[in-house]
Amino acid sequence: MKKVILTGLAILVIGSVSLFAASQDLTAEGNKNLRSANLHLREGRPEKALPFYELVLEDNSHNIEALNKMAGIYYDFNFDYKKAIAIYTNVLVEIDEVYAEYNTLMQTDEKAAKKFHKKYIKNIKLDDINERIPKLMQICWVKLFLDAQTDTQNDSLQSALDKFLYVLEIAPDSVKTLKMIAFVYSKMGDEVQSLNYMEKVAEKDTLDDIVRTQIGNTNFENGNYEAALKWYKAAAQINPESVDNYFNMALAYNKLKDQENTLISYEKVLKFEPDNLDALIFASEIYEKLGNKEQSLAYLETALQQYKKILESDPDNIDVLAYSSNIYEKLGNMDESIKCLKKAVDLDPQNINWISYLTYTLTREKRYAEALVYAKKWLELVPNSEEAVNYINLTNQMIKK
């Protein structure tokens, strides 16, 4: 086991096993400081006890009682779990040395071993200390992790990162810690390191489809579509019933201009969710590009039925009204398309995009009087709009004919 050097406490674990028994002893001054430290600690003055324990360790850096109680102060009173873990680690090193000495004596001098056991193990309850410390260290680990989470929530990101990285040193296989480090790096804007730690999570947890999706998303956002596709496929292999994986694959294929696989991916989405509006709309667009107008219109009709259901329970849903208007137009039902768009404009009379498009649509449909009304609204909202003025002039001319 590797010995730990406690920075700032001047504690060095040195010496040989054969000399250890004597190394637990203190000088008269050391014993005096230990008594003073214990008195302060018993009477609830840990801040006064700590300097005396440091003096004890200057007298004998191996003394388990001083080390153990000092660690307890950092744990119970100072809430410095990082330092507590470091000192507890040193205590375990010293305990191992004591047990090693005892086992050696048992092989050579049983009588001496019994005396050794009584003085250095039984009297100081070393077995209890040895059993308790790993549990305390685990609690320290958890508390450090929770402190780091709190720092993350408070946007103290560097402090959070330092704590998570320290926790990772203690528990290098902790997937939860790796995920938090990736998250903190992401919040700090370091997507390279964030991606690096997410990939470490994927290496540790071969069944985590979510982290693979996240890695895919990060690559997608960075424009690395082939890498994104690789991770989406990996996620789909682990969780083949996740609609999100196939939808993400469709988006990546589309960016790579692979319409055939884009369509295949959307069809997989629709296999699990036949009423998935986004998949219906996007697949319809691809079928249209591929010249399959019949299938394109069929998907639009299915999507429209879903929008109708939404409007039955939420008739003022502006976005759905706009989407419905667009589908009605593609299906050739201009009366319903205009009706939906008019209602959307009534609900959001400041929306220039909808007002201008409604003006254009009404003009195209030769409904000039109606188009003029919306062209004037357009000009009221954008007084310097030359396009609005042109539509006003055009519709006025057509009305006079």
N, C-alpha and C positions, 0 to 999 in steps of 0.2 A: 504493500500500500504506500502510495506516495505521501511524504510528509508535507504539511502545509505551513508556509511562513506567514505569520500574521503581521501585515504591514502596520507600522506605527506602534506596535506593542513590544518590539524588540524581543520576540519569542522565536527562538531557533531550536528545533528539535534535533539534537546531536547526541553523540555518545554511542556506546555499544550496549547490547543486550546484557552482557555479563556484568555491567556496572549499574544496571537499572535500579536494583533494589535500593541502593544507597542514594540514587538520584531522586527518589521520592522524598527524602528527608530535607528538612530546612535548617538553616542556622538559627541561633537564638533570635536574631533580628527578624528573620523570615517568619518564624513562629509568632512573634509579637505582631507583625503586620497582618498575618493571617487571622489572628484573634480579633484585631481591630476591624478588619474587613468584615468578618462574620458578624460582629456586634452591630456594625452599621447596617448590614443587610437585614438582620433579624428585626431591627427597630425601624425598618422602612426608610432607610437613607441610602439607596443604591448609588446615588451620585457621589456620596462620600466613601462608599465601600470600594468603588471601582479603582480609584488611585492606589488603595492599599493592596488590592489583588495584583495590580501591575507591579508593585514593589515586590510582592511575593514571587512573581514570575521572573523578576530580575535576579532574585536570590536563587531560584531554581525553576528553570523554564519548563521542566517536565511535570510539575506538581499538578496532579489531576484535580484535586479539590479546588484549587484556585482557578484553573482553566474552566472547569465545569460551572462554577458559580459566576465567573465573569461572562461566560456565554449566556447564562440565565439572565443576567442583567440586560444584556443587549437584546435578548428575546422578550423578556417580560416588561421591561421599563423603557428602554430606548427605542424599541420597535425597529432596530437595525438588524433585519433578518439576514442580510448578506453577511455581516460580520459575525452574527451568531452561528451561521452555518460554517463559516471558516474556522471558528474556535471549536465548535462541536466536532468538526472533522479532525482537528488536532487531538482532541480528547480521545477519540476512537483510536487514533494512532498510538497514543500513550497506553491505552487499555490493552491493545494488542501486544504491546511490549511487555506489559505486566504478565499477561497470560502466557506469553512465550517463555518468560523467565521461570514462571511457576512450572510449566510443563518440563522444562529442562531439569529443574531441581528434582521433580518427581522421578526422573530416570536415574538420578545419581545419588540423591540424599533425601529420602522420604521425610525424615524428621525435620530437616531444614525446610523442606517444601511446605510442611504443615504450619510451621511458624510464619513462613512467608505468606501463606494463604490467609492466616488470621490477621496479620498486620496490614497487608497491602490489598487484600481482596474483601475479606469478611467485614473488617472494622469500618471500612469506608463504603460498604454496600456496593462494591464495584459491579457485581452482576446486575443489580437493579439499574445502575447508571448506564451500563452497556446496553441494556434492553430498552431503556427510555429514550436515549439520545437519537437513534434512527427515527423514532416516531416524532420527536421534536423537530428534527431536520426536515421531515416530510411536511410538517405543519408550516415551517419556515418557507419551504418551497411554495406551498399553496398561498401563503400570505404575500410573498414576493410577487407571485403571479397576479393575485387580486390587486395589489398596489399598482402593478404595471397596467392592468386593465383600467383602473381608476385614472391613472395618468393619461391613458389613451382617450378616455371619455372627456377629460379636461383639456385635451389637445396639448398636453405636456409630452410631446412625441419623443424627444430625445431621451428624456428620463424613462419613458415607457420602454423604448428600444433597449436602453442599457440594462434594464431589469429583466426583460424577456431574454436577452442574449445571455445574461448570467444564469438565469433559470435553465436555459438550454445547455449550458456547460454542465450543470448538475444532472439534468435528465435529457441527454442528447437524442433520445428516441421519442420525446414527447411531441406527438403530432399536433396537439392543441397549441403548444408553444410555437411551433413552426408556423402554424396558421396565423397566429397573432403577430408574429414578426413580419410575415408577408403583408398583413393588413396595415401595420404601422408604416412600413416602407411605402406602401401605396398612398397612405395619407400624407406622407412626407414628399410625395411626388417622384419617388425613386422607383419607377416601374421595373427597371432592370433587376434590382435586388428583390423586389416584390415577386417577380416572376421566378427568380432563382429559388426563393424559399417555398413558393407554391409547388415547384417541381420536386423539391425535397419532400414535401408532404406526399406527393404522388408516388415517390419512390418508397416511402415508409408504409403508406396505406394503398395497397393494390386494389382495393375495392371501393375507393372513394370516387364516385363518378362526378360529384359536385365540384371537387377541386379541379378535376380535369376540364369540366365545363368552364370554370373560372379562368384557367390557363388559356383555354381557347378564346374566351372573351377578351382577355388582355391582348393576346396576339391579334385578334380581329381589330380591336381598337387601334392597335399600332400599325395596321395595314399589312400584317404578316398572315395573309389569308390561307396559304398552304399549311403553315404551322397551326393555325386555328383549326383548320379542317382535320388535321391529324388528331388533335386533342378532342374534338367533338366526336370523332369516330371512336376514340378510346373510351369516352364516356358512354357512348351508345352501346358498346360491347359489354360494359358492366351493367348498364341499365337499359336494356333494349326497348322498354316500354315508356321511356321518357320522351314525351312529345318535344320538349325543348331541344333535345339533342338533334333531332331531325330538322327542326326549324332552323337551328343555328347552322347546321350543315348546308341547308338550302341557301341561307344568306351568304355563306362562304363560297359555295359553288357559283352563285350569281356574281359575286365580285370577281371570280376567276373566269367569268363569261362562259361557264359550262352549263348551258341551258338544259341539256338533257338530264344531267345529274341534279340540277336545281329542281326540275320538275319531279324527278323520282323522289327526292327528299320531301317535297311538299305533299306528294301522294302518300308517303309514309305517315306524315302528320295527319292527313285526312283519314287514313285507315283507322287511327286511334280516336280521332276527333272529327267526325264528318262535318260538323258545323263550325269548325275553326274558321272564323271570318278572315283573318289575315292570310291563312293558307289558301282559302278559296279565292280571294282577290288576286293574290300574287300568282297563283297557278293559272288563273284565268288570263292574266296578262301574258304569261309565257305561251299558253296555248294559242293566243291571238297572234303572237310573234311567229309561232311555228306554223300558222295558217290553219289551225284547227278551230275555226270560228264556232262550230257547233258546241264543242266541249267548253270553250271559253264562255259562251252565253249561258250554258247549263250551270256552270259554277257561279256566274253572276246572279242567276235566278235563285240559286240556293242561298247565296249570301243575302240577297234582298229579303228573302223570307225571314232570315234571322234579324235583320234590321227592323222589319215590320213588328216582330215580336217585342223587340226592345221599345219601339215607339208606342206600343199598346200600353205598356206600364210606365213609360217615361216620354210622353209626347213632346216635351220641350227640350229633348236632348239635341243640342245644336249640332254636335259633331255627327251624330247618326243621321240627322236630317241632310247634312251636306253630303255624307257618303251615299245616302239613298238617292239623292238628286243625281249624283254622278253615275250610279248604276242604271237608274231609269233612262238617263241620256244614252248610255251605251246600248241599252235594250231597245232604244228607239221610241220610248214613251215620254215625249217632251212635255206633255201637259203635267204629268206627275212630277217630272224632274223640276219644272219651273215652280210648281206648287210647293215642293219641299224647300227649294232655295228661297222662295219668298218668305216662308215661315221662319227660316234661319235668319234672314235679314231682319224680320220683325223683332226677333229675339235679341239680335245683336246689330242694331242700326248703325254702329260705328265701324263695322267690318268692311273696309274698302275692297278687299279681295272678292268678297261675295257680291257686293253691290256692283262692282265693275263687271264681274262675270255674268251676273244676272242681266245687266244692261246689254252686254254682248249677245247673250243667248236670246233675249227678247227681240233684239234687232235682227238677228239671224232668222228667227222664226216669223219675222215680219209683223210683230206685235208692237208697232211703233209707238202708239200712245202710252203703253205700259213702259216701254223702254225709255221714253222721254222722262217719265216720273223718276226713274232710278238714275238716269244720267244727271238730272238736276240734283238729286241727293248726293251723288258722287261729287259734283262740283262744289256743293256746300261744304263737304268735308275736306276737299282738296281744291281750294279756289284757283290755284295756278295750274291745274291739270289740263293740258292741251287736248288730251285724249277725251276727257269728259266733254269739253267744248265741242270737239268734232262730232261726238255722238249726239249732242243736243242739236247741232246744226243739221246733221244727217236725218235724224228722226223728224225734225220739224219739216224738212223738205219732203220727206216721204208722206207725212200726214197731209200736206197741202195738195199732193197729187190726186 
